[in-house]
Amino acid sequence: MNTTPKKGSLFESFRRRIKLEGAISVADYMADVLIAPTHGYYISNEPFGVSGDFITSPEISQMFGELIGFWCADTWNNMGGPTEIHLVEMGPGRGTLMSDLMRAAAMVPGLHSAVKIHLIEVSPKLRKKQKEALSEYDVSWYDDLTDLPQGPCIFIANEFFDALPIRQFERSPKGWCERLITLDEDETDLVFTLSSPSKAIETIIPLELVDSHEGAVVELSSIAANVSAQISHHINNYGGAALFVDYGWATPTAKPSLQAIRSHKKHPVLQEPGTADISAFVDFPTLKKSAQANGVTVYGTITQGDFLRSLGIEQRAEMLRRNADQKQVIDIAAAEHRLTDPSQMGNLFKVMALTKSDQPTPAAFPEQKEAS
Ligand SMILES: C[S@@+](CC[C@H](N)C(=O)[O-])C[C@H]1O[C@@H](n2cnc3c(N)ncnc32)[C@H](O)[C@@H]1O
């Protein structure tokens, strides 16, 4: 038997843990793969851009961050233009969105001087990039939401929730089980397995999904639900709003979505852990329930295409084209298409907003409020 497979330090650490403690949940696996000290994907890699593993909306075009800047300015006005507003970005990557947002916010009198920037980021490598991108501003960093200052906040999260750990549950012929991760017989590979079925598992499956067909998989993230609750609690206490943009489900859905991406291509989820990004569709219905339970008003989801068009991406692209050379004109059109077209990111990505319940409807969202 091969006892020392060369699959990287994270594999070795999973192997030791599973031998000692037994199979682990998908959530435990995902948490370690992404943010384990030293070897976690976000801790040891530079994942963004053509030379990295994936590209996010702010990295596609400055228009994305600028339009979110206009959304923030409108929200700040809706709040009565407080002289101090905490702008909190969750998982800010390279700091590109915040940098574009702040450039757009500079056009609104009084907003720049009111803003204090707070970034929630676990990766020291990415904190360094963010510091460079935002060198002209006073910025504070946090590991999580617990130490944020009191006071009105606008929270922004683009492709943050999809990186939060999920558990997977599968309807087997004998009932609902949890999908777990264990070692194969040779102890040289990680493989999926199923827990025994139990009534306790059945009780945590959303009611709409509990009668799903055999083989159906439901993904749930208590961490994402808690983050939505913490943000909502803060908004309810101190005022403010939040904007969540991510790829995900608009309604409760029983389909597996966990995926790994390396060099812009799909990669087997359990292979060479820590060398590929792993993420899952965001369960927006759960974020919404969690927010409503904490007293805020929830808007959306709407599609990213509708959100950006409503904020004026077509006009912004036209303005940028006026001073562009031939290549830039083509790039601007390609970026607009990629961000908004239904066949690209336009429909897959959804946008949800939360506001304190006494505030007007935020920009880009349909007028009617949903009951909270
Ligand atoms: C997919 S990237 C998105 C980056 C950026 N928002 C963008 O759109 O380009 C995920 C970001 O969340 C951070 N992150 C992942 N898990 C985190 C966690 N549990 N707590 C705080 N930050 C986390 C990563 O380091 C990274 O900055």
The ligand as an SDF file (V2000), in Angstrom:
LIG
                    3D

 27 29  0  0  0  0  0  0  0  0999 V2000
  -14.1740   35.1750   -5.5180 C   0  0  0  0  0  0  0  0  0  0  0  0
  -13.2240   36.3230   -4.6420 S   0  0  0  0  0  0  0  0  0  0  0  0
  -14.1450   37.7980   -5.0120 C   0  0  0  0  0  0  0  0  0  0  0  0
  -13.2850   39.0140   -4.9790 C   0  0  0  0  0  0  0  0  0  0  0  0
  -13.9440   40.3560   -5.3010 C   0  0  0  0  0  0  0  0  0  0  0  0
  -15.1440   40.6090   -4.5620 N   0  0  0  0  0  0  0  0  0  0  0  0
  -14.2000   40.5020   -6.7780 C   0  0  0  0  0  0  0  0  0  0  0  0
  -15.3660   40.5480   -7.1520 O   0  0  0  0  0  0  0  0  0  0  0  0
  -13.2320   40.5630   -7.5520 O   0  0  0  0  0  0  0  0  0  0  0  0
  -13.6020   35.9860   -2.9430 C   0  0  0  0  0  0  0  0  0  0  0  0
  -13.0020   36.9460   -1.9360 C   0  0  0  0  0  0  0  0  0  0  0  0
  -13.4790   36.6210   -0.6330 O   0  0  0  0  0  0  0  0  0  0  0  0
  -12.3670   36.3910    0.2590 C   0  0  0  0  0  0  0  0  0  0  0  0
  -12.8130   35.3570    1.2020 N   0  0  0  0  0  0  0  0  0  0  0  0
  -13.1080   34.0730    0.9170 C   0  0  0  0  0  0  0  0  0  0  0  0
  -13.5780   33.4530    2.0250 N   0  0  0  0  0  0  0  0  0  0  0  0
  -13.5870   34.3730    3.0040 C   0  0  0  0  0  0  0  0  0  0  0  0
  -13.9810   34.3460    4.3780 C   0  0  0  0  0  0  0  0  0  0  0  0
  -14.4450   33.2360    4.9420 N   0  0  0  0  0  0  0  0  0  0  0  0
  -13.8800   35.4820    5.0830 N   0  0  0  0  0  0  0  0  0  0  0  0
  -13.4210   36.6350    4.5130 C   0  0  0  0  0  0  0  0  0  0  0  0
  -13.0280   36.7170    3.2100 N   0  0  0  0  0  0  0  0  0  0  0  0
  -13.1090   35.5950    2.4750 C   0  0  0  0  0  0  0  0  0  0  0  0
  -11.2490   35.9790   -0.6620 C   0  0  0  0  0  0  0  0  0  0  0  0
   -9.9780   36.1070   -0.0900 O   0  0  0  0  0  0  0  0  0  0  0  0
  -11.4920   36.9390   -1.8350 C   0  0  0  0  0  0  0  0  0  0  0  0
  -11.0450   38.2450   -1.5370 O   0  0  0  0  0  0  0  0  0  0  0  0
  1  2  1  0
  2  3  1  0
  2 10  1  0
  3  4  1  0
  4  5  1  0
  5  6  1  0
  5  7  1  0
  7  8  2  0
  7  9  1  0
 10 11  1  0
 11 12  1  0
 11 26  1  0
 12 13  1  0
 13 14  1  0
 13 24  1  0
 14 15  1  0
 14 23  1  0
 15 16  2  0
 16 17  1  0
 17 18  1  0
 17 23  2  0
 18 19  1  0
 18 20  2  0
 20 21  1  0
 21 22  2  0
 22 23  1  0
 24 25  1  0
 24 26  1  0
 26 27  1  0
M  CHG  2   2   1   9  -1
M  END
$$$$
